[in-house]
Amino acid sequence: MSQITHSARADAARTALRPFLLRMHFHVGLFVGPFIFVAALTGLLYVLTPQVESWLYRDALYTGSTGPSRRLADQALAARNALGANLAVSAVRPATAPGTTTRIMFSDPSLGESENRTLFVDPATLEVRGELTTYGTSGILPFRIALDYLHRNMMLGGFGRYYSELAASWLWVAVLGGVALWATGPRRRRAVAAMPAPQRRRWLHSAIGVVLSLALLFVSLTGLTWSQAGGARIDALRTQLGWVTPSASTALAGPALPASDHGDHGAHGGHGLAAREDRLDRLDAVAAAARAGGIDSPLMEIRLPKPGQAWVVREYDRSWPTQVDTVAIHPDTLQITSRADFATFPLIPKLIRWGIDAHMGVLFGVANQMLMAGLAMGLMVMIVYGYRMWWSRRPAGGEPLWATWRRLTPGQRLFWAALAAGFGWGLPVLGISLAFFLAVDLLRMRAAA
């Protein structure tokens, strides 16, 4: 008798759970679907455009001149003289191959965070081929900068970043909920072509979601590492667990050498400019010291030191195999004072690095671009099918989420409440939006009463 009672309770619990999951999945799709769709569309545009950008700015990126390259110091001075503005050279990216230009990067306070005013110099003739804004470690140019901002914040600044965080915070919930509904739902009993249109749309929606589920979970997780509120929580957790990415220290052992009597006034203008640029003539020696110290990628960036700090030379090749080693070099002795070699990184920072680069479509080149593009298109199609399903059934309304919640067993309610509270704290945007969903659903239920 007890076995029968236990089995009946288990069946009742499963019967109550599926409507709850179905309504939760519906709410996520209905309210967050547009944000996820926009994130997928802008991400699709971003990963498909590196080749377009290379063609669009070909005059600045490439040169037909031949002959030996001039000293990096000469190239930097040519760029500074051509610019004519009181801006500091912050970094130099030497030409990566014959026929390409050297990037001389200037700190410009009128630009946004992580943006540089960059002059492109022919390494053989010292001709300045162009002047463009570049962004971040990847050094993307204005066309992709616009797409990057569109994907990240809809060009709405810091507040706009919450749109992409909302999408990333709920994508994994929608995926896992959809997979659970697929796994517990009725099996397909007829050929897809023989299904009625509504049933066929439902099958396609779930089939696409299941096939892409692991990749979508990956996109959601890596996207959250860039987010504002949730990203801060993730960074704090990484720090607590010792998963922080190693970096080379620019601090010099012993008392700092008096690089300037005027002190450090930052990277922009004033005496800080003179203090930083009086070392341009050491660019070539620093590059040679970095090469001797193991920086062997052609994709190399040399960052000029602030007074009392070391030079930083880093690799920025994020393709496979990844080359992102960094060394700090003493400004006077040219000895390596600190280093961070990717090969010595702990496993988790390596996985985070590879995950972010795969998310951006750069880890495996064109194959990675095509994979991410296909994933974005599949996600958009799935969202469109989901809205089509809702539109065809909208007159019938639907049971409120609160009503399905009340039919759960006490144990199930406790489990889901604890889960929501935990993830709501860890991912604040998810928590706040969940409270909004529940409030709307409660008002709807009271209005229908």
C-alpha positions in Angstrom: 0.0 0.0 0.0 2.8 2.4 0.9 4.5 1.6 -2.4 1.3 2.5 -4.3 1.0 5.8 -2.3 4.6 6.7 -2.9 4.2 6.0 -6.7 1.0 8.1 -6.8 2.8 11.0 -5.1 5.7 10.8 -7.5 3.3 10.8 -10.5 1.5 13.8 -9.0 4.7 15.7 -8.5 5.8 15.0 -12.1 2.3 16.0 -13.3 2.5 19.3 -11.4 6.0 20.1 -12.5 5.5 20.0 -16.3 2.9 22.8 -16.4 5.1 25.0 -14.1 8.1 24.5 -16.4 6.0 25.1 -19.5 4.6 28.4 -18.1 8.1 29.5 -16.9 9.5 28.7 -20.4 6.7 30.7 -22.0 7.3 33.7 -19.8 11.0 33.7 -20.5 10.4 33.4 -24.3 7.7 36.1 -24.3 9.5 38.8 -22.3 13.2 38.0 -23.0 12.9 36.6 -26.5 13.3 40.0 -28.2 16.5 40.8 -26.3 18.0 37.4 -27.1 17.0 37.8 -30.8 18.7 41.2 -31.0 21.8 39.9 -29.3 21.9 37.0 -31.7 21.4 39.3 -34.7 24.1 41.8 -33.7 26.4 38.9 -32.8 25.9 37.4 -36.2 26.8 40.7 -37.9 29.9 41.0 -35.7 31.4 37.5 -36.4 30.8 37.8 -40.1 32.6 41.1 -40.7 36.3 40.8 -40.1 36.9 40.2 -43.8 34.6 43.2 -44.6 36.6 45.4 -42.3 39.9 44.2 -43.8 38.7 45.2 -47.2 37.0 48.5 -46.0 40.3 49.8 -44.4 42.7 48.2 -46.8 44.5 51.5 -47.6 45.5 51.9 -44.0 46.2 48.2 -43.2 48.3 47.3 -46.3 51.1 48.8 -48.3 52.7 47.9 -51.6 56.1 49.3 -50.8 59.1 47.0 -50.5 62.4 47.3 -48.7 63.7 46.8 -45.2 61.7 48.1 -42.3 62.9 51.3 -40.5 63.4 51.4 -36.8 60.2 51.3 -34.6 61.4 54.5 -33.0 61.5 56.2 -36.4 58.0 54.9 -37.2 56.7 56.2 -33.9 58.3 59.6 -34.4 56.8 59.8 -38.0 53.3 59.1 -36.6 53.7 61.6 -33.8 55.0 64.3 -36.2 52.1 63.6 -38.6 49.5 63.8 -35.8 50.7 67.1 -34.5 48.5 66.8 -31.4 49.8 66.8 -27.8 48.9 63.1 -27.3 51.1 60.4 -25.8 52.1 57.3 -27.8 50.7 54.6 -25.6 51.6 51.5 -27.6 53.1 50.2 -30.8 52.0 47.2 -32.8 54.8 46.4 -35.3 53.8 45.3 -38.8 52.9 41.6 -38.7 54.1 40.7 -42.2 55.6 42.2 -45.3 53.0 44.5 -46.9 51.3 45.4 -43.7 51.5 48.6 -41.7 52.7 49.3 -38.1 50.1 50.7 -35.7 51.2 53.6 -33.5 48.5 54.0 -30.8 47.9 57.3 -29.0 45.9 57.8 -25.8 43.1 60.3 -26.5 40.9 61.5 -23.6 38.2 62.4 -26.1 37.7 58.7 -27.0 35.8 56.0 -25.1 37.3 53.4 -22.7 39.7 51.0 -24.3 39.7 53.1 -27.5 42.9 54.5 -29.1 43.7 57.0 -31.8 45.8 54.9 -34.1 48.1 55.9 -37.0 49.1 53.3 -39.6 52.6 53.7 -40.8 54.4 52.1 -43.7 57.4 50.5 -42.0 59.6 50.9 -45.1 58.8 54.5 -46.2 57.4 56.0 -42.9 54.4 57.2 -44.9 51.3 57.5 -42.7 48.7 55.5 -44.5 45.7 56.3 -42.4 44.3 57.4 -39.0 41.5 55.4 -37.3 40.0 54.6 -33.9 40.9 51.1 -32.7 39.4 49.3 -29.8 40.5 46.7 -27.2 43.1 44.0 -27.4 41.7 42.7 -30.7 42.3 46.1 -32.2 39.0 46.2 -34.2 38.4 49.3 -36.4 35.4 51.7 -36.6 33.1 49.4 -38.6 33.3 46.6 -36.1 33.5 48.9 -33.1 30.0 50.1 -34.0 28.8 46.5 -34.3 30.5 45.6 -31.0 28.8 48.4 -29.2 25.5 47.5 -30.9 25.9 43.9 -29.7 27.0 44.9 -26.2 24.8 47.9 -25.3 22.7 48.9 -28.3 24.9 52.0 -28.4 23.1 53.2 -25.2 26.2 53.4 -23.0 26.6 51.7 -19.6 22.9 51.4 -19.0 22.4 49.7 -22.4 24.7 46.9 -21.3 21.9 45.5 -19.2 20.1 44.5 -22.4 22.8 42.0 -23.3 23.1 40.9 -19.7 19.4 40.2 -19.6 19.7 38.1 -22.7 22.7 36.1 -21.4 21.2 35.7 -17.9 18.0 34.1 -19.3 19.3 32.2 -22.3 20.6 29.3 -20.3 17.3 29.1 -18.3 15.3 29.0 -21.5 17.6 26.3 -23.0 17.5 24.1 -19.9 13.8 24.5 -19.5 13.2 23.7 -23.2 15.3 20.6 -23.0 13.5 19.5 -19.9 10.1 19.9 -21.6 11.4 18.0 -24.6 12.6 15.2 -22.5 9.4 14.8 -20.5 7.0 15.5 -23.4 5.2 13.1 -25.7 7.2 11.3 -28.3 6.8 12.1 -32.0 4.3 9.6 -33.5 4.2 10.7 -37.2 6.5 12.1 -39.8 7.2 15.8 -39.6 5.7 16.4 -43.1 2.5 14.8 -42.0 2.1 17.0 -38.9 -0.4 19.8 -38.7 1.3 23.2 -39.0 1.0 24.1 -35.3 2.5 20.8 -34.3 5.2 21.0 -36.9 6.3 24.5 -35.7 6.4 23.2 -32.1 8.5 20.2 -33.2 10.9 22.4 -35.1 11.2 24.9 -32.2 12.1 22.1 -29.8 14.3 20.2 -32.2 16.5 23.3 -33.0 16.7 24.0 -29.3 17.8 20.5 -28.3 20.4 20.3 -31.1 21.9 23.7 -30.3 21.5 23.4 -26.5 25.1 22.8 -25.5 26.4 25.6 -27.8 23.8 28.0 -26.5 24.7 27.2 -22.9 28.3 28.0 -23.8 27.3 31.3 -25.4 25.3 32.2 -22.3 28.0 31.4 -19.9 30.8 33.2 -21.8 28.5 36.2 -22.4 27.9 36.5 -18.6 31.6 36.9 -18.0 31.4 40.3 -19.8 28.3 41.4 -18.1 28.2 44.2 -15.5 26.3 43.0 -12.4 26.6 39.2 -13.1 30.2 39.6 -14.4 31.2 41.3 -11.1 29.8 38.3 -9.2 31.7 35.9 -11.4 34.9 37.9 -11.0 34.5 37.8 -7.2 33.9 34.1 -7.3 37.0 33.5 -9.5 39.0 35.6 -7.0 37.8 33.5 -4.1 38.6 30.3 -5.9 42.0 31.4 -7.2 40.9 31.3 -10.8 42.2 34.8 -11.6 44.1 35.1 -14.9 47.8 35.7 -14.2 49.3 39.0 -15.3 52.8 40.5 -15.5 53.5 43.2 -12.9 54.8 46.6 -14.1 56.1 47.4 -10.6 59.9 47.8 -10.4 61.9 46.2 -7.6 63.4 48.7 -5.2 62.8 52.4 -5.3 61.4 53.7 -8.5 63.9 55.5 -10.7 63.1 59.3 -11.1 61.8 59.2 -14.6 60.5 62.7 -14.3 60.7 65.5 -11.8 57.1 66.3 -12.6 55.6 63.0 -11.5 53.0 61.0 -13.4 50.2 63.0 -14.8 48.6 60.1 -16.6 48.7 59.0 -20.2 47.2 62.2 -21.7 49.2 65.4 -22.4 51.1 67.6 -20.0 54.3 66.5 -18.3 53.1 62.9 -18.4 53.4 63.1 -22.2 57.0 64.1 -22.0 57.8 61.6 -19.3 56.4 58.8 -21.4 57.7 59.8 -24.8 61.3 60.4 -23.8 61.7 56.6 -24.1 60.5 56.2 -27.7 64.2 55.7 -28.8 64.2 52.5 -26.8 61.4 50.8 -28.7 63.7 48.7 -30.8 65.8 47.6 -27.8 62.7 46.7 -25.9 61.3 44.7 -28.8 64.6 42.8 -29.1 64.6 42.1 -25.4 61.1 40.7 -25.6 61.9 38.5 -28.5 64.9 37.2 -26.7 62.6 36.5 -23.7 60.3 34.3 -25.6 57.7 36.7 -27.2 57.8 35.1 -30.6 54.4 35.8 -32.1 54.3 38.4 -35.0 51.2 39.8 -33.3 53.1 41.8 -30.6 52.2 45.0 -28.8 54.7 47.2 -27.0 53.2 49.4 -24.3 55.3 52.4 -23.2 55.9 52.7 -19.4 54.6 55.3 -17.2 57.2 56.9 -14.9 58.6 54.4 -12.4 57.0 51.4 -14.2 58.2 48.7 -16.6 57.6 48.3 -20.3 54.9 45.7 -21.1 55.2 43.6 -24.2 52.4 41.2 -25.0 51.3 38.8 -27.6 47.7 39.2 -28.9 47.2 36.2 -31.2 44.0 34.6 -29.9 43.7 32.0 -32.6 44.7 28.4 -32.1 47.3 27.7 -30.8 46.8 30.7 -28.5 49.7 33.1 -28.0 49.0 35.7 -25.3 52.3 35.7 -23.3 53.2 38.9 -21.5 56.6 40.2 -20.2 57.5 43.3 -18.2 60.8 44.8 -19.1 62.9 47.2 -16.9 63.2 50.6 -18.6 66.9 51.0 -17.8 68.4 47.5 -17.7 66.0 45.9 -20.3 65.8 42.8 -18.1 62.6 40.9 -17.8 61.1 41.8 -14.4 57.9 39.8 -14.5 56.1 37.5 -17.0 52.8 35.7 -17.5 53.1 32.8 -19.9 49.9 31.2 -21.2 51.4 27.7 -20.9 51.6 28.2 -17.1 48.1 29.5 -16.6 45.8 27.3 -14.5 43.2 25.3 -16.4 40.2 27.6 -15.6 41.8 30.9 -16.8 42.8 29.0 -20.0 39.3 27.7 -20.5 37.9 31.2 -19.9 40.3 32.7 -22.5 39.5 30.1 -25.1 35.7 30.4 -24.3 35.7 34.2 -24.8 37.7 33.9 -28.0 35.4 31.2 -29.4 32.4 33.4 -28.5 34.0 36.2 -30.5 34.6 33.9 -33.5 38.4 34.2 -33.5 39.7 31.0 -31.9 39.5 28.8 -35.0 39.4 31.4 -37.7 36.8 31.1 -40.5 35.5 27.8 -39.1 34.7 29.5 -35.8 33.0 32.4 -37.6 30.8 30.0 -39.5 29.9 28.0 -36.4 28.9 31.1 -34.5 27.0 32.5 -37.4 25.1 29.2 -37.8 24.3 29.2 -34.0 23.0 32.8 -34.1 20.8 32.0 -37.1 19.5 28.9 -35.5 18.7 30.8 -32.3 16.8 33.5 -34.3 14.8 30.9 -36.2 13.9 29.2 -32.9 12.7 32.5 -31.4 10.6 33.2 -34.5 9.0 29.8 -34.3 8.3 30.3 -30.6 6.5 33.6 -31.2 4.6 32.1 -34.1 3.4 29.4 -31.7 2.3 32.0 -29.1 0.5 34.1 -31.8 -1.5 31.2 -33.1 -2.7 30.2 -29.5 -2.9 33.7 -27.9 -6.8 33.9 -27.8 -6.9 30.9 -25.5 -4.7 32.7 -22.9 -3.1 30.4 -20.5 -2.9 29.3 -17.0 -1.0 31.9 -14.8 2.4 30.9 -13.5 1.3 31.4 -9.9 -1.5 28.8 -10.4 1.0 26.2 -11.6 3.3 27.1 -8.7 0.5 26.4 -6.1 0.1 22.9 -7.5 3.7 22.0 -6.9 4.5 19.9 -3.8 6.0 21.7 -0.8 9.3 20.1 -1.5 9.3 21.3 -5.1 8.3 24.8 -4.1 11.2 25.0 -1.6 13.6 23.7 -4.2 12.6 26.2 -6.9 12.4 29.1 -4.4 15.9 28.4 -3.2 17.2 28.0 -6.7 15.6 31.3 -7.8 17.0 33.1 -4.7 20.5 31.7 -5.3 20.7 32.5 -9.0 18.9 35.8 -8.4 21.6 36.9 -6.1 24.4 35.6 -8.3 22.9 37.1 -11.4 21.1 40.3 -10.3 19.6 41.2 -13.6 18.0 37.7 -13.7 16.7 38.2 -10.2 15.2 41.6 -10.8 13.6 40.5 -14.1 12.2 37.4 -12.5 10.5 39.5 -9.8 9.0 41.6 -12.6 7.7 38.5 -14.4 6.1 37.2 -11.2 4.5 40.6 -10.5 3.0 40.8 -14.0 1.7 37.3 -13.7 0.2 37.9 -10.3 -1.6 41.1 -11.5 -2.8 39.1 -14.5 -4.2 36.3 -12.2 -5.9 38.8 -10.0 -7.5 40.6 -12.9 -8.8 37.3 -14.2 -10.3 36.4 -10.8 
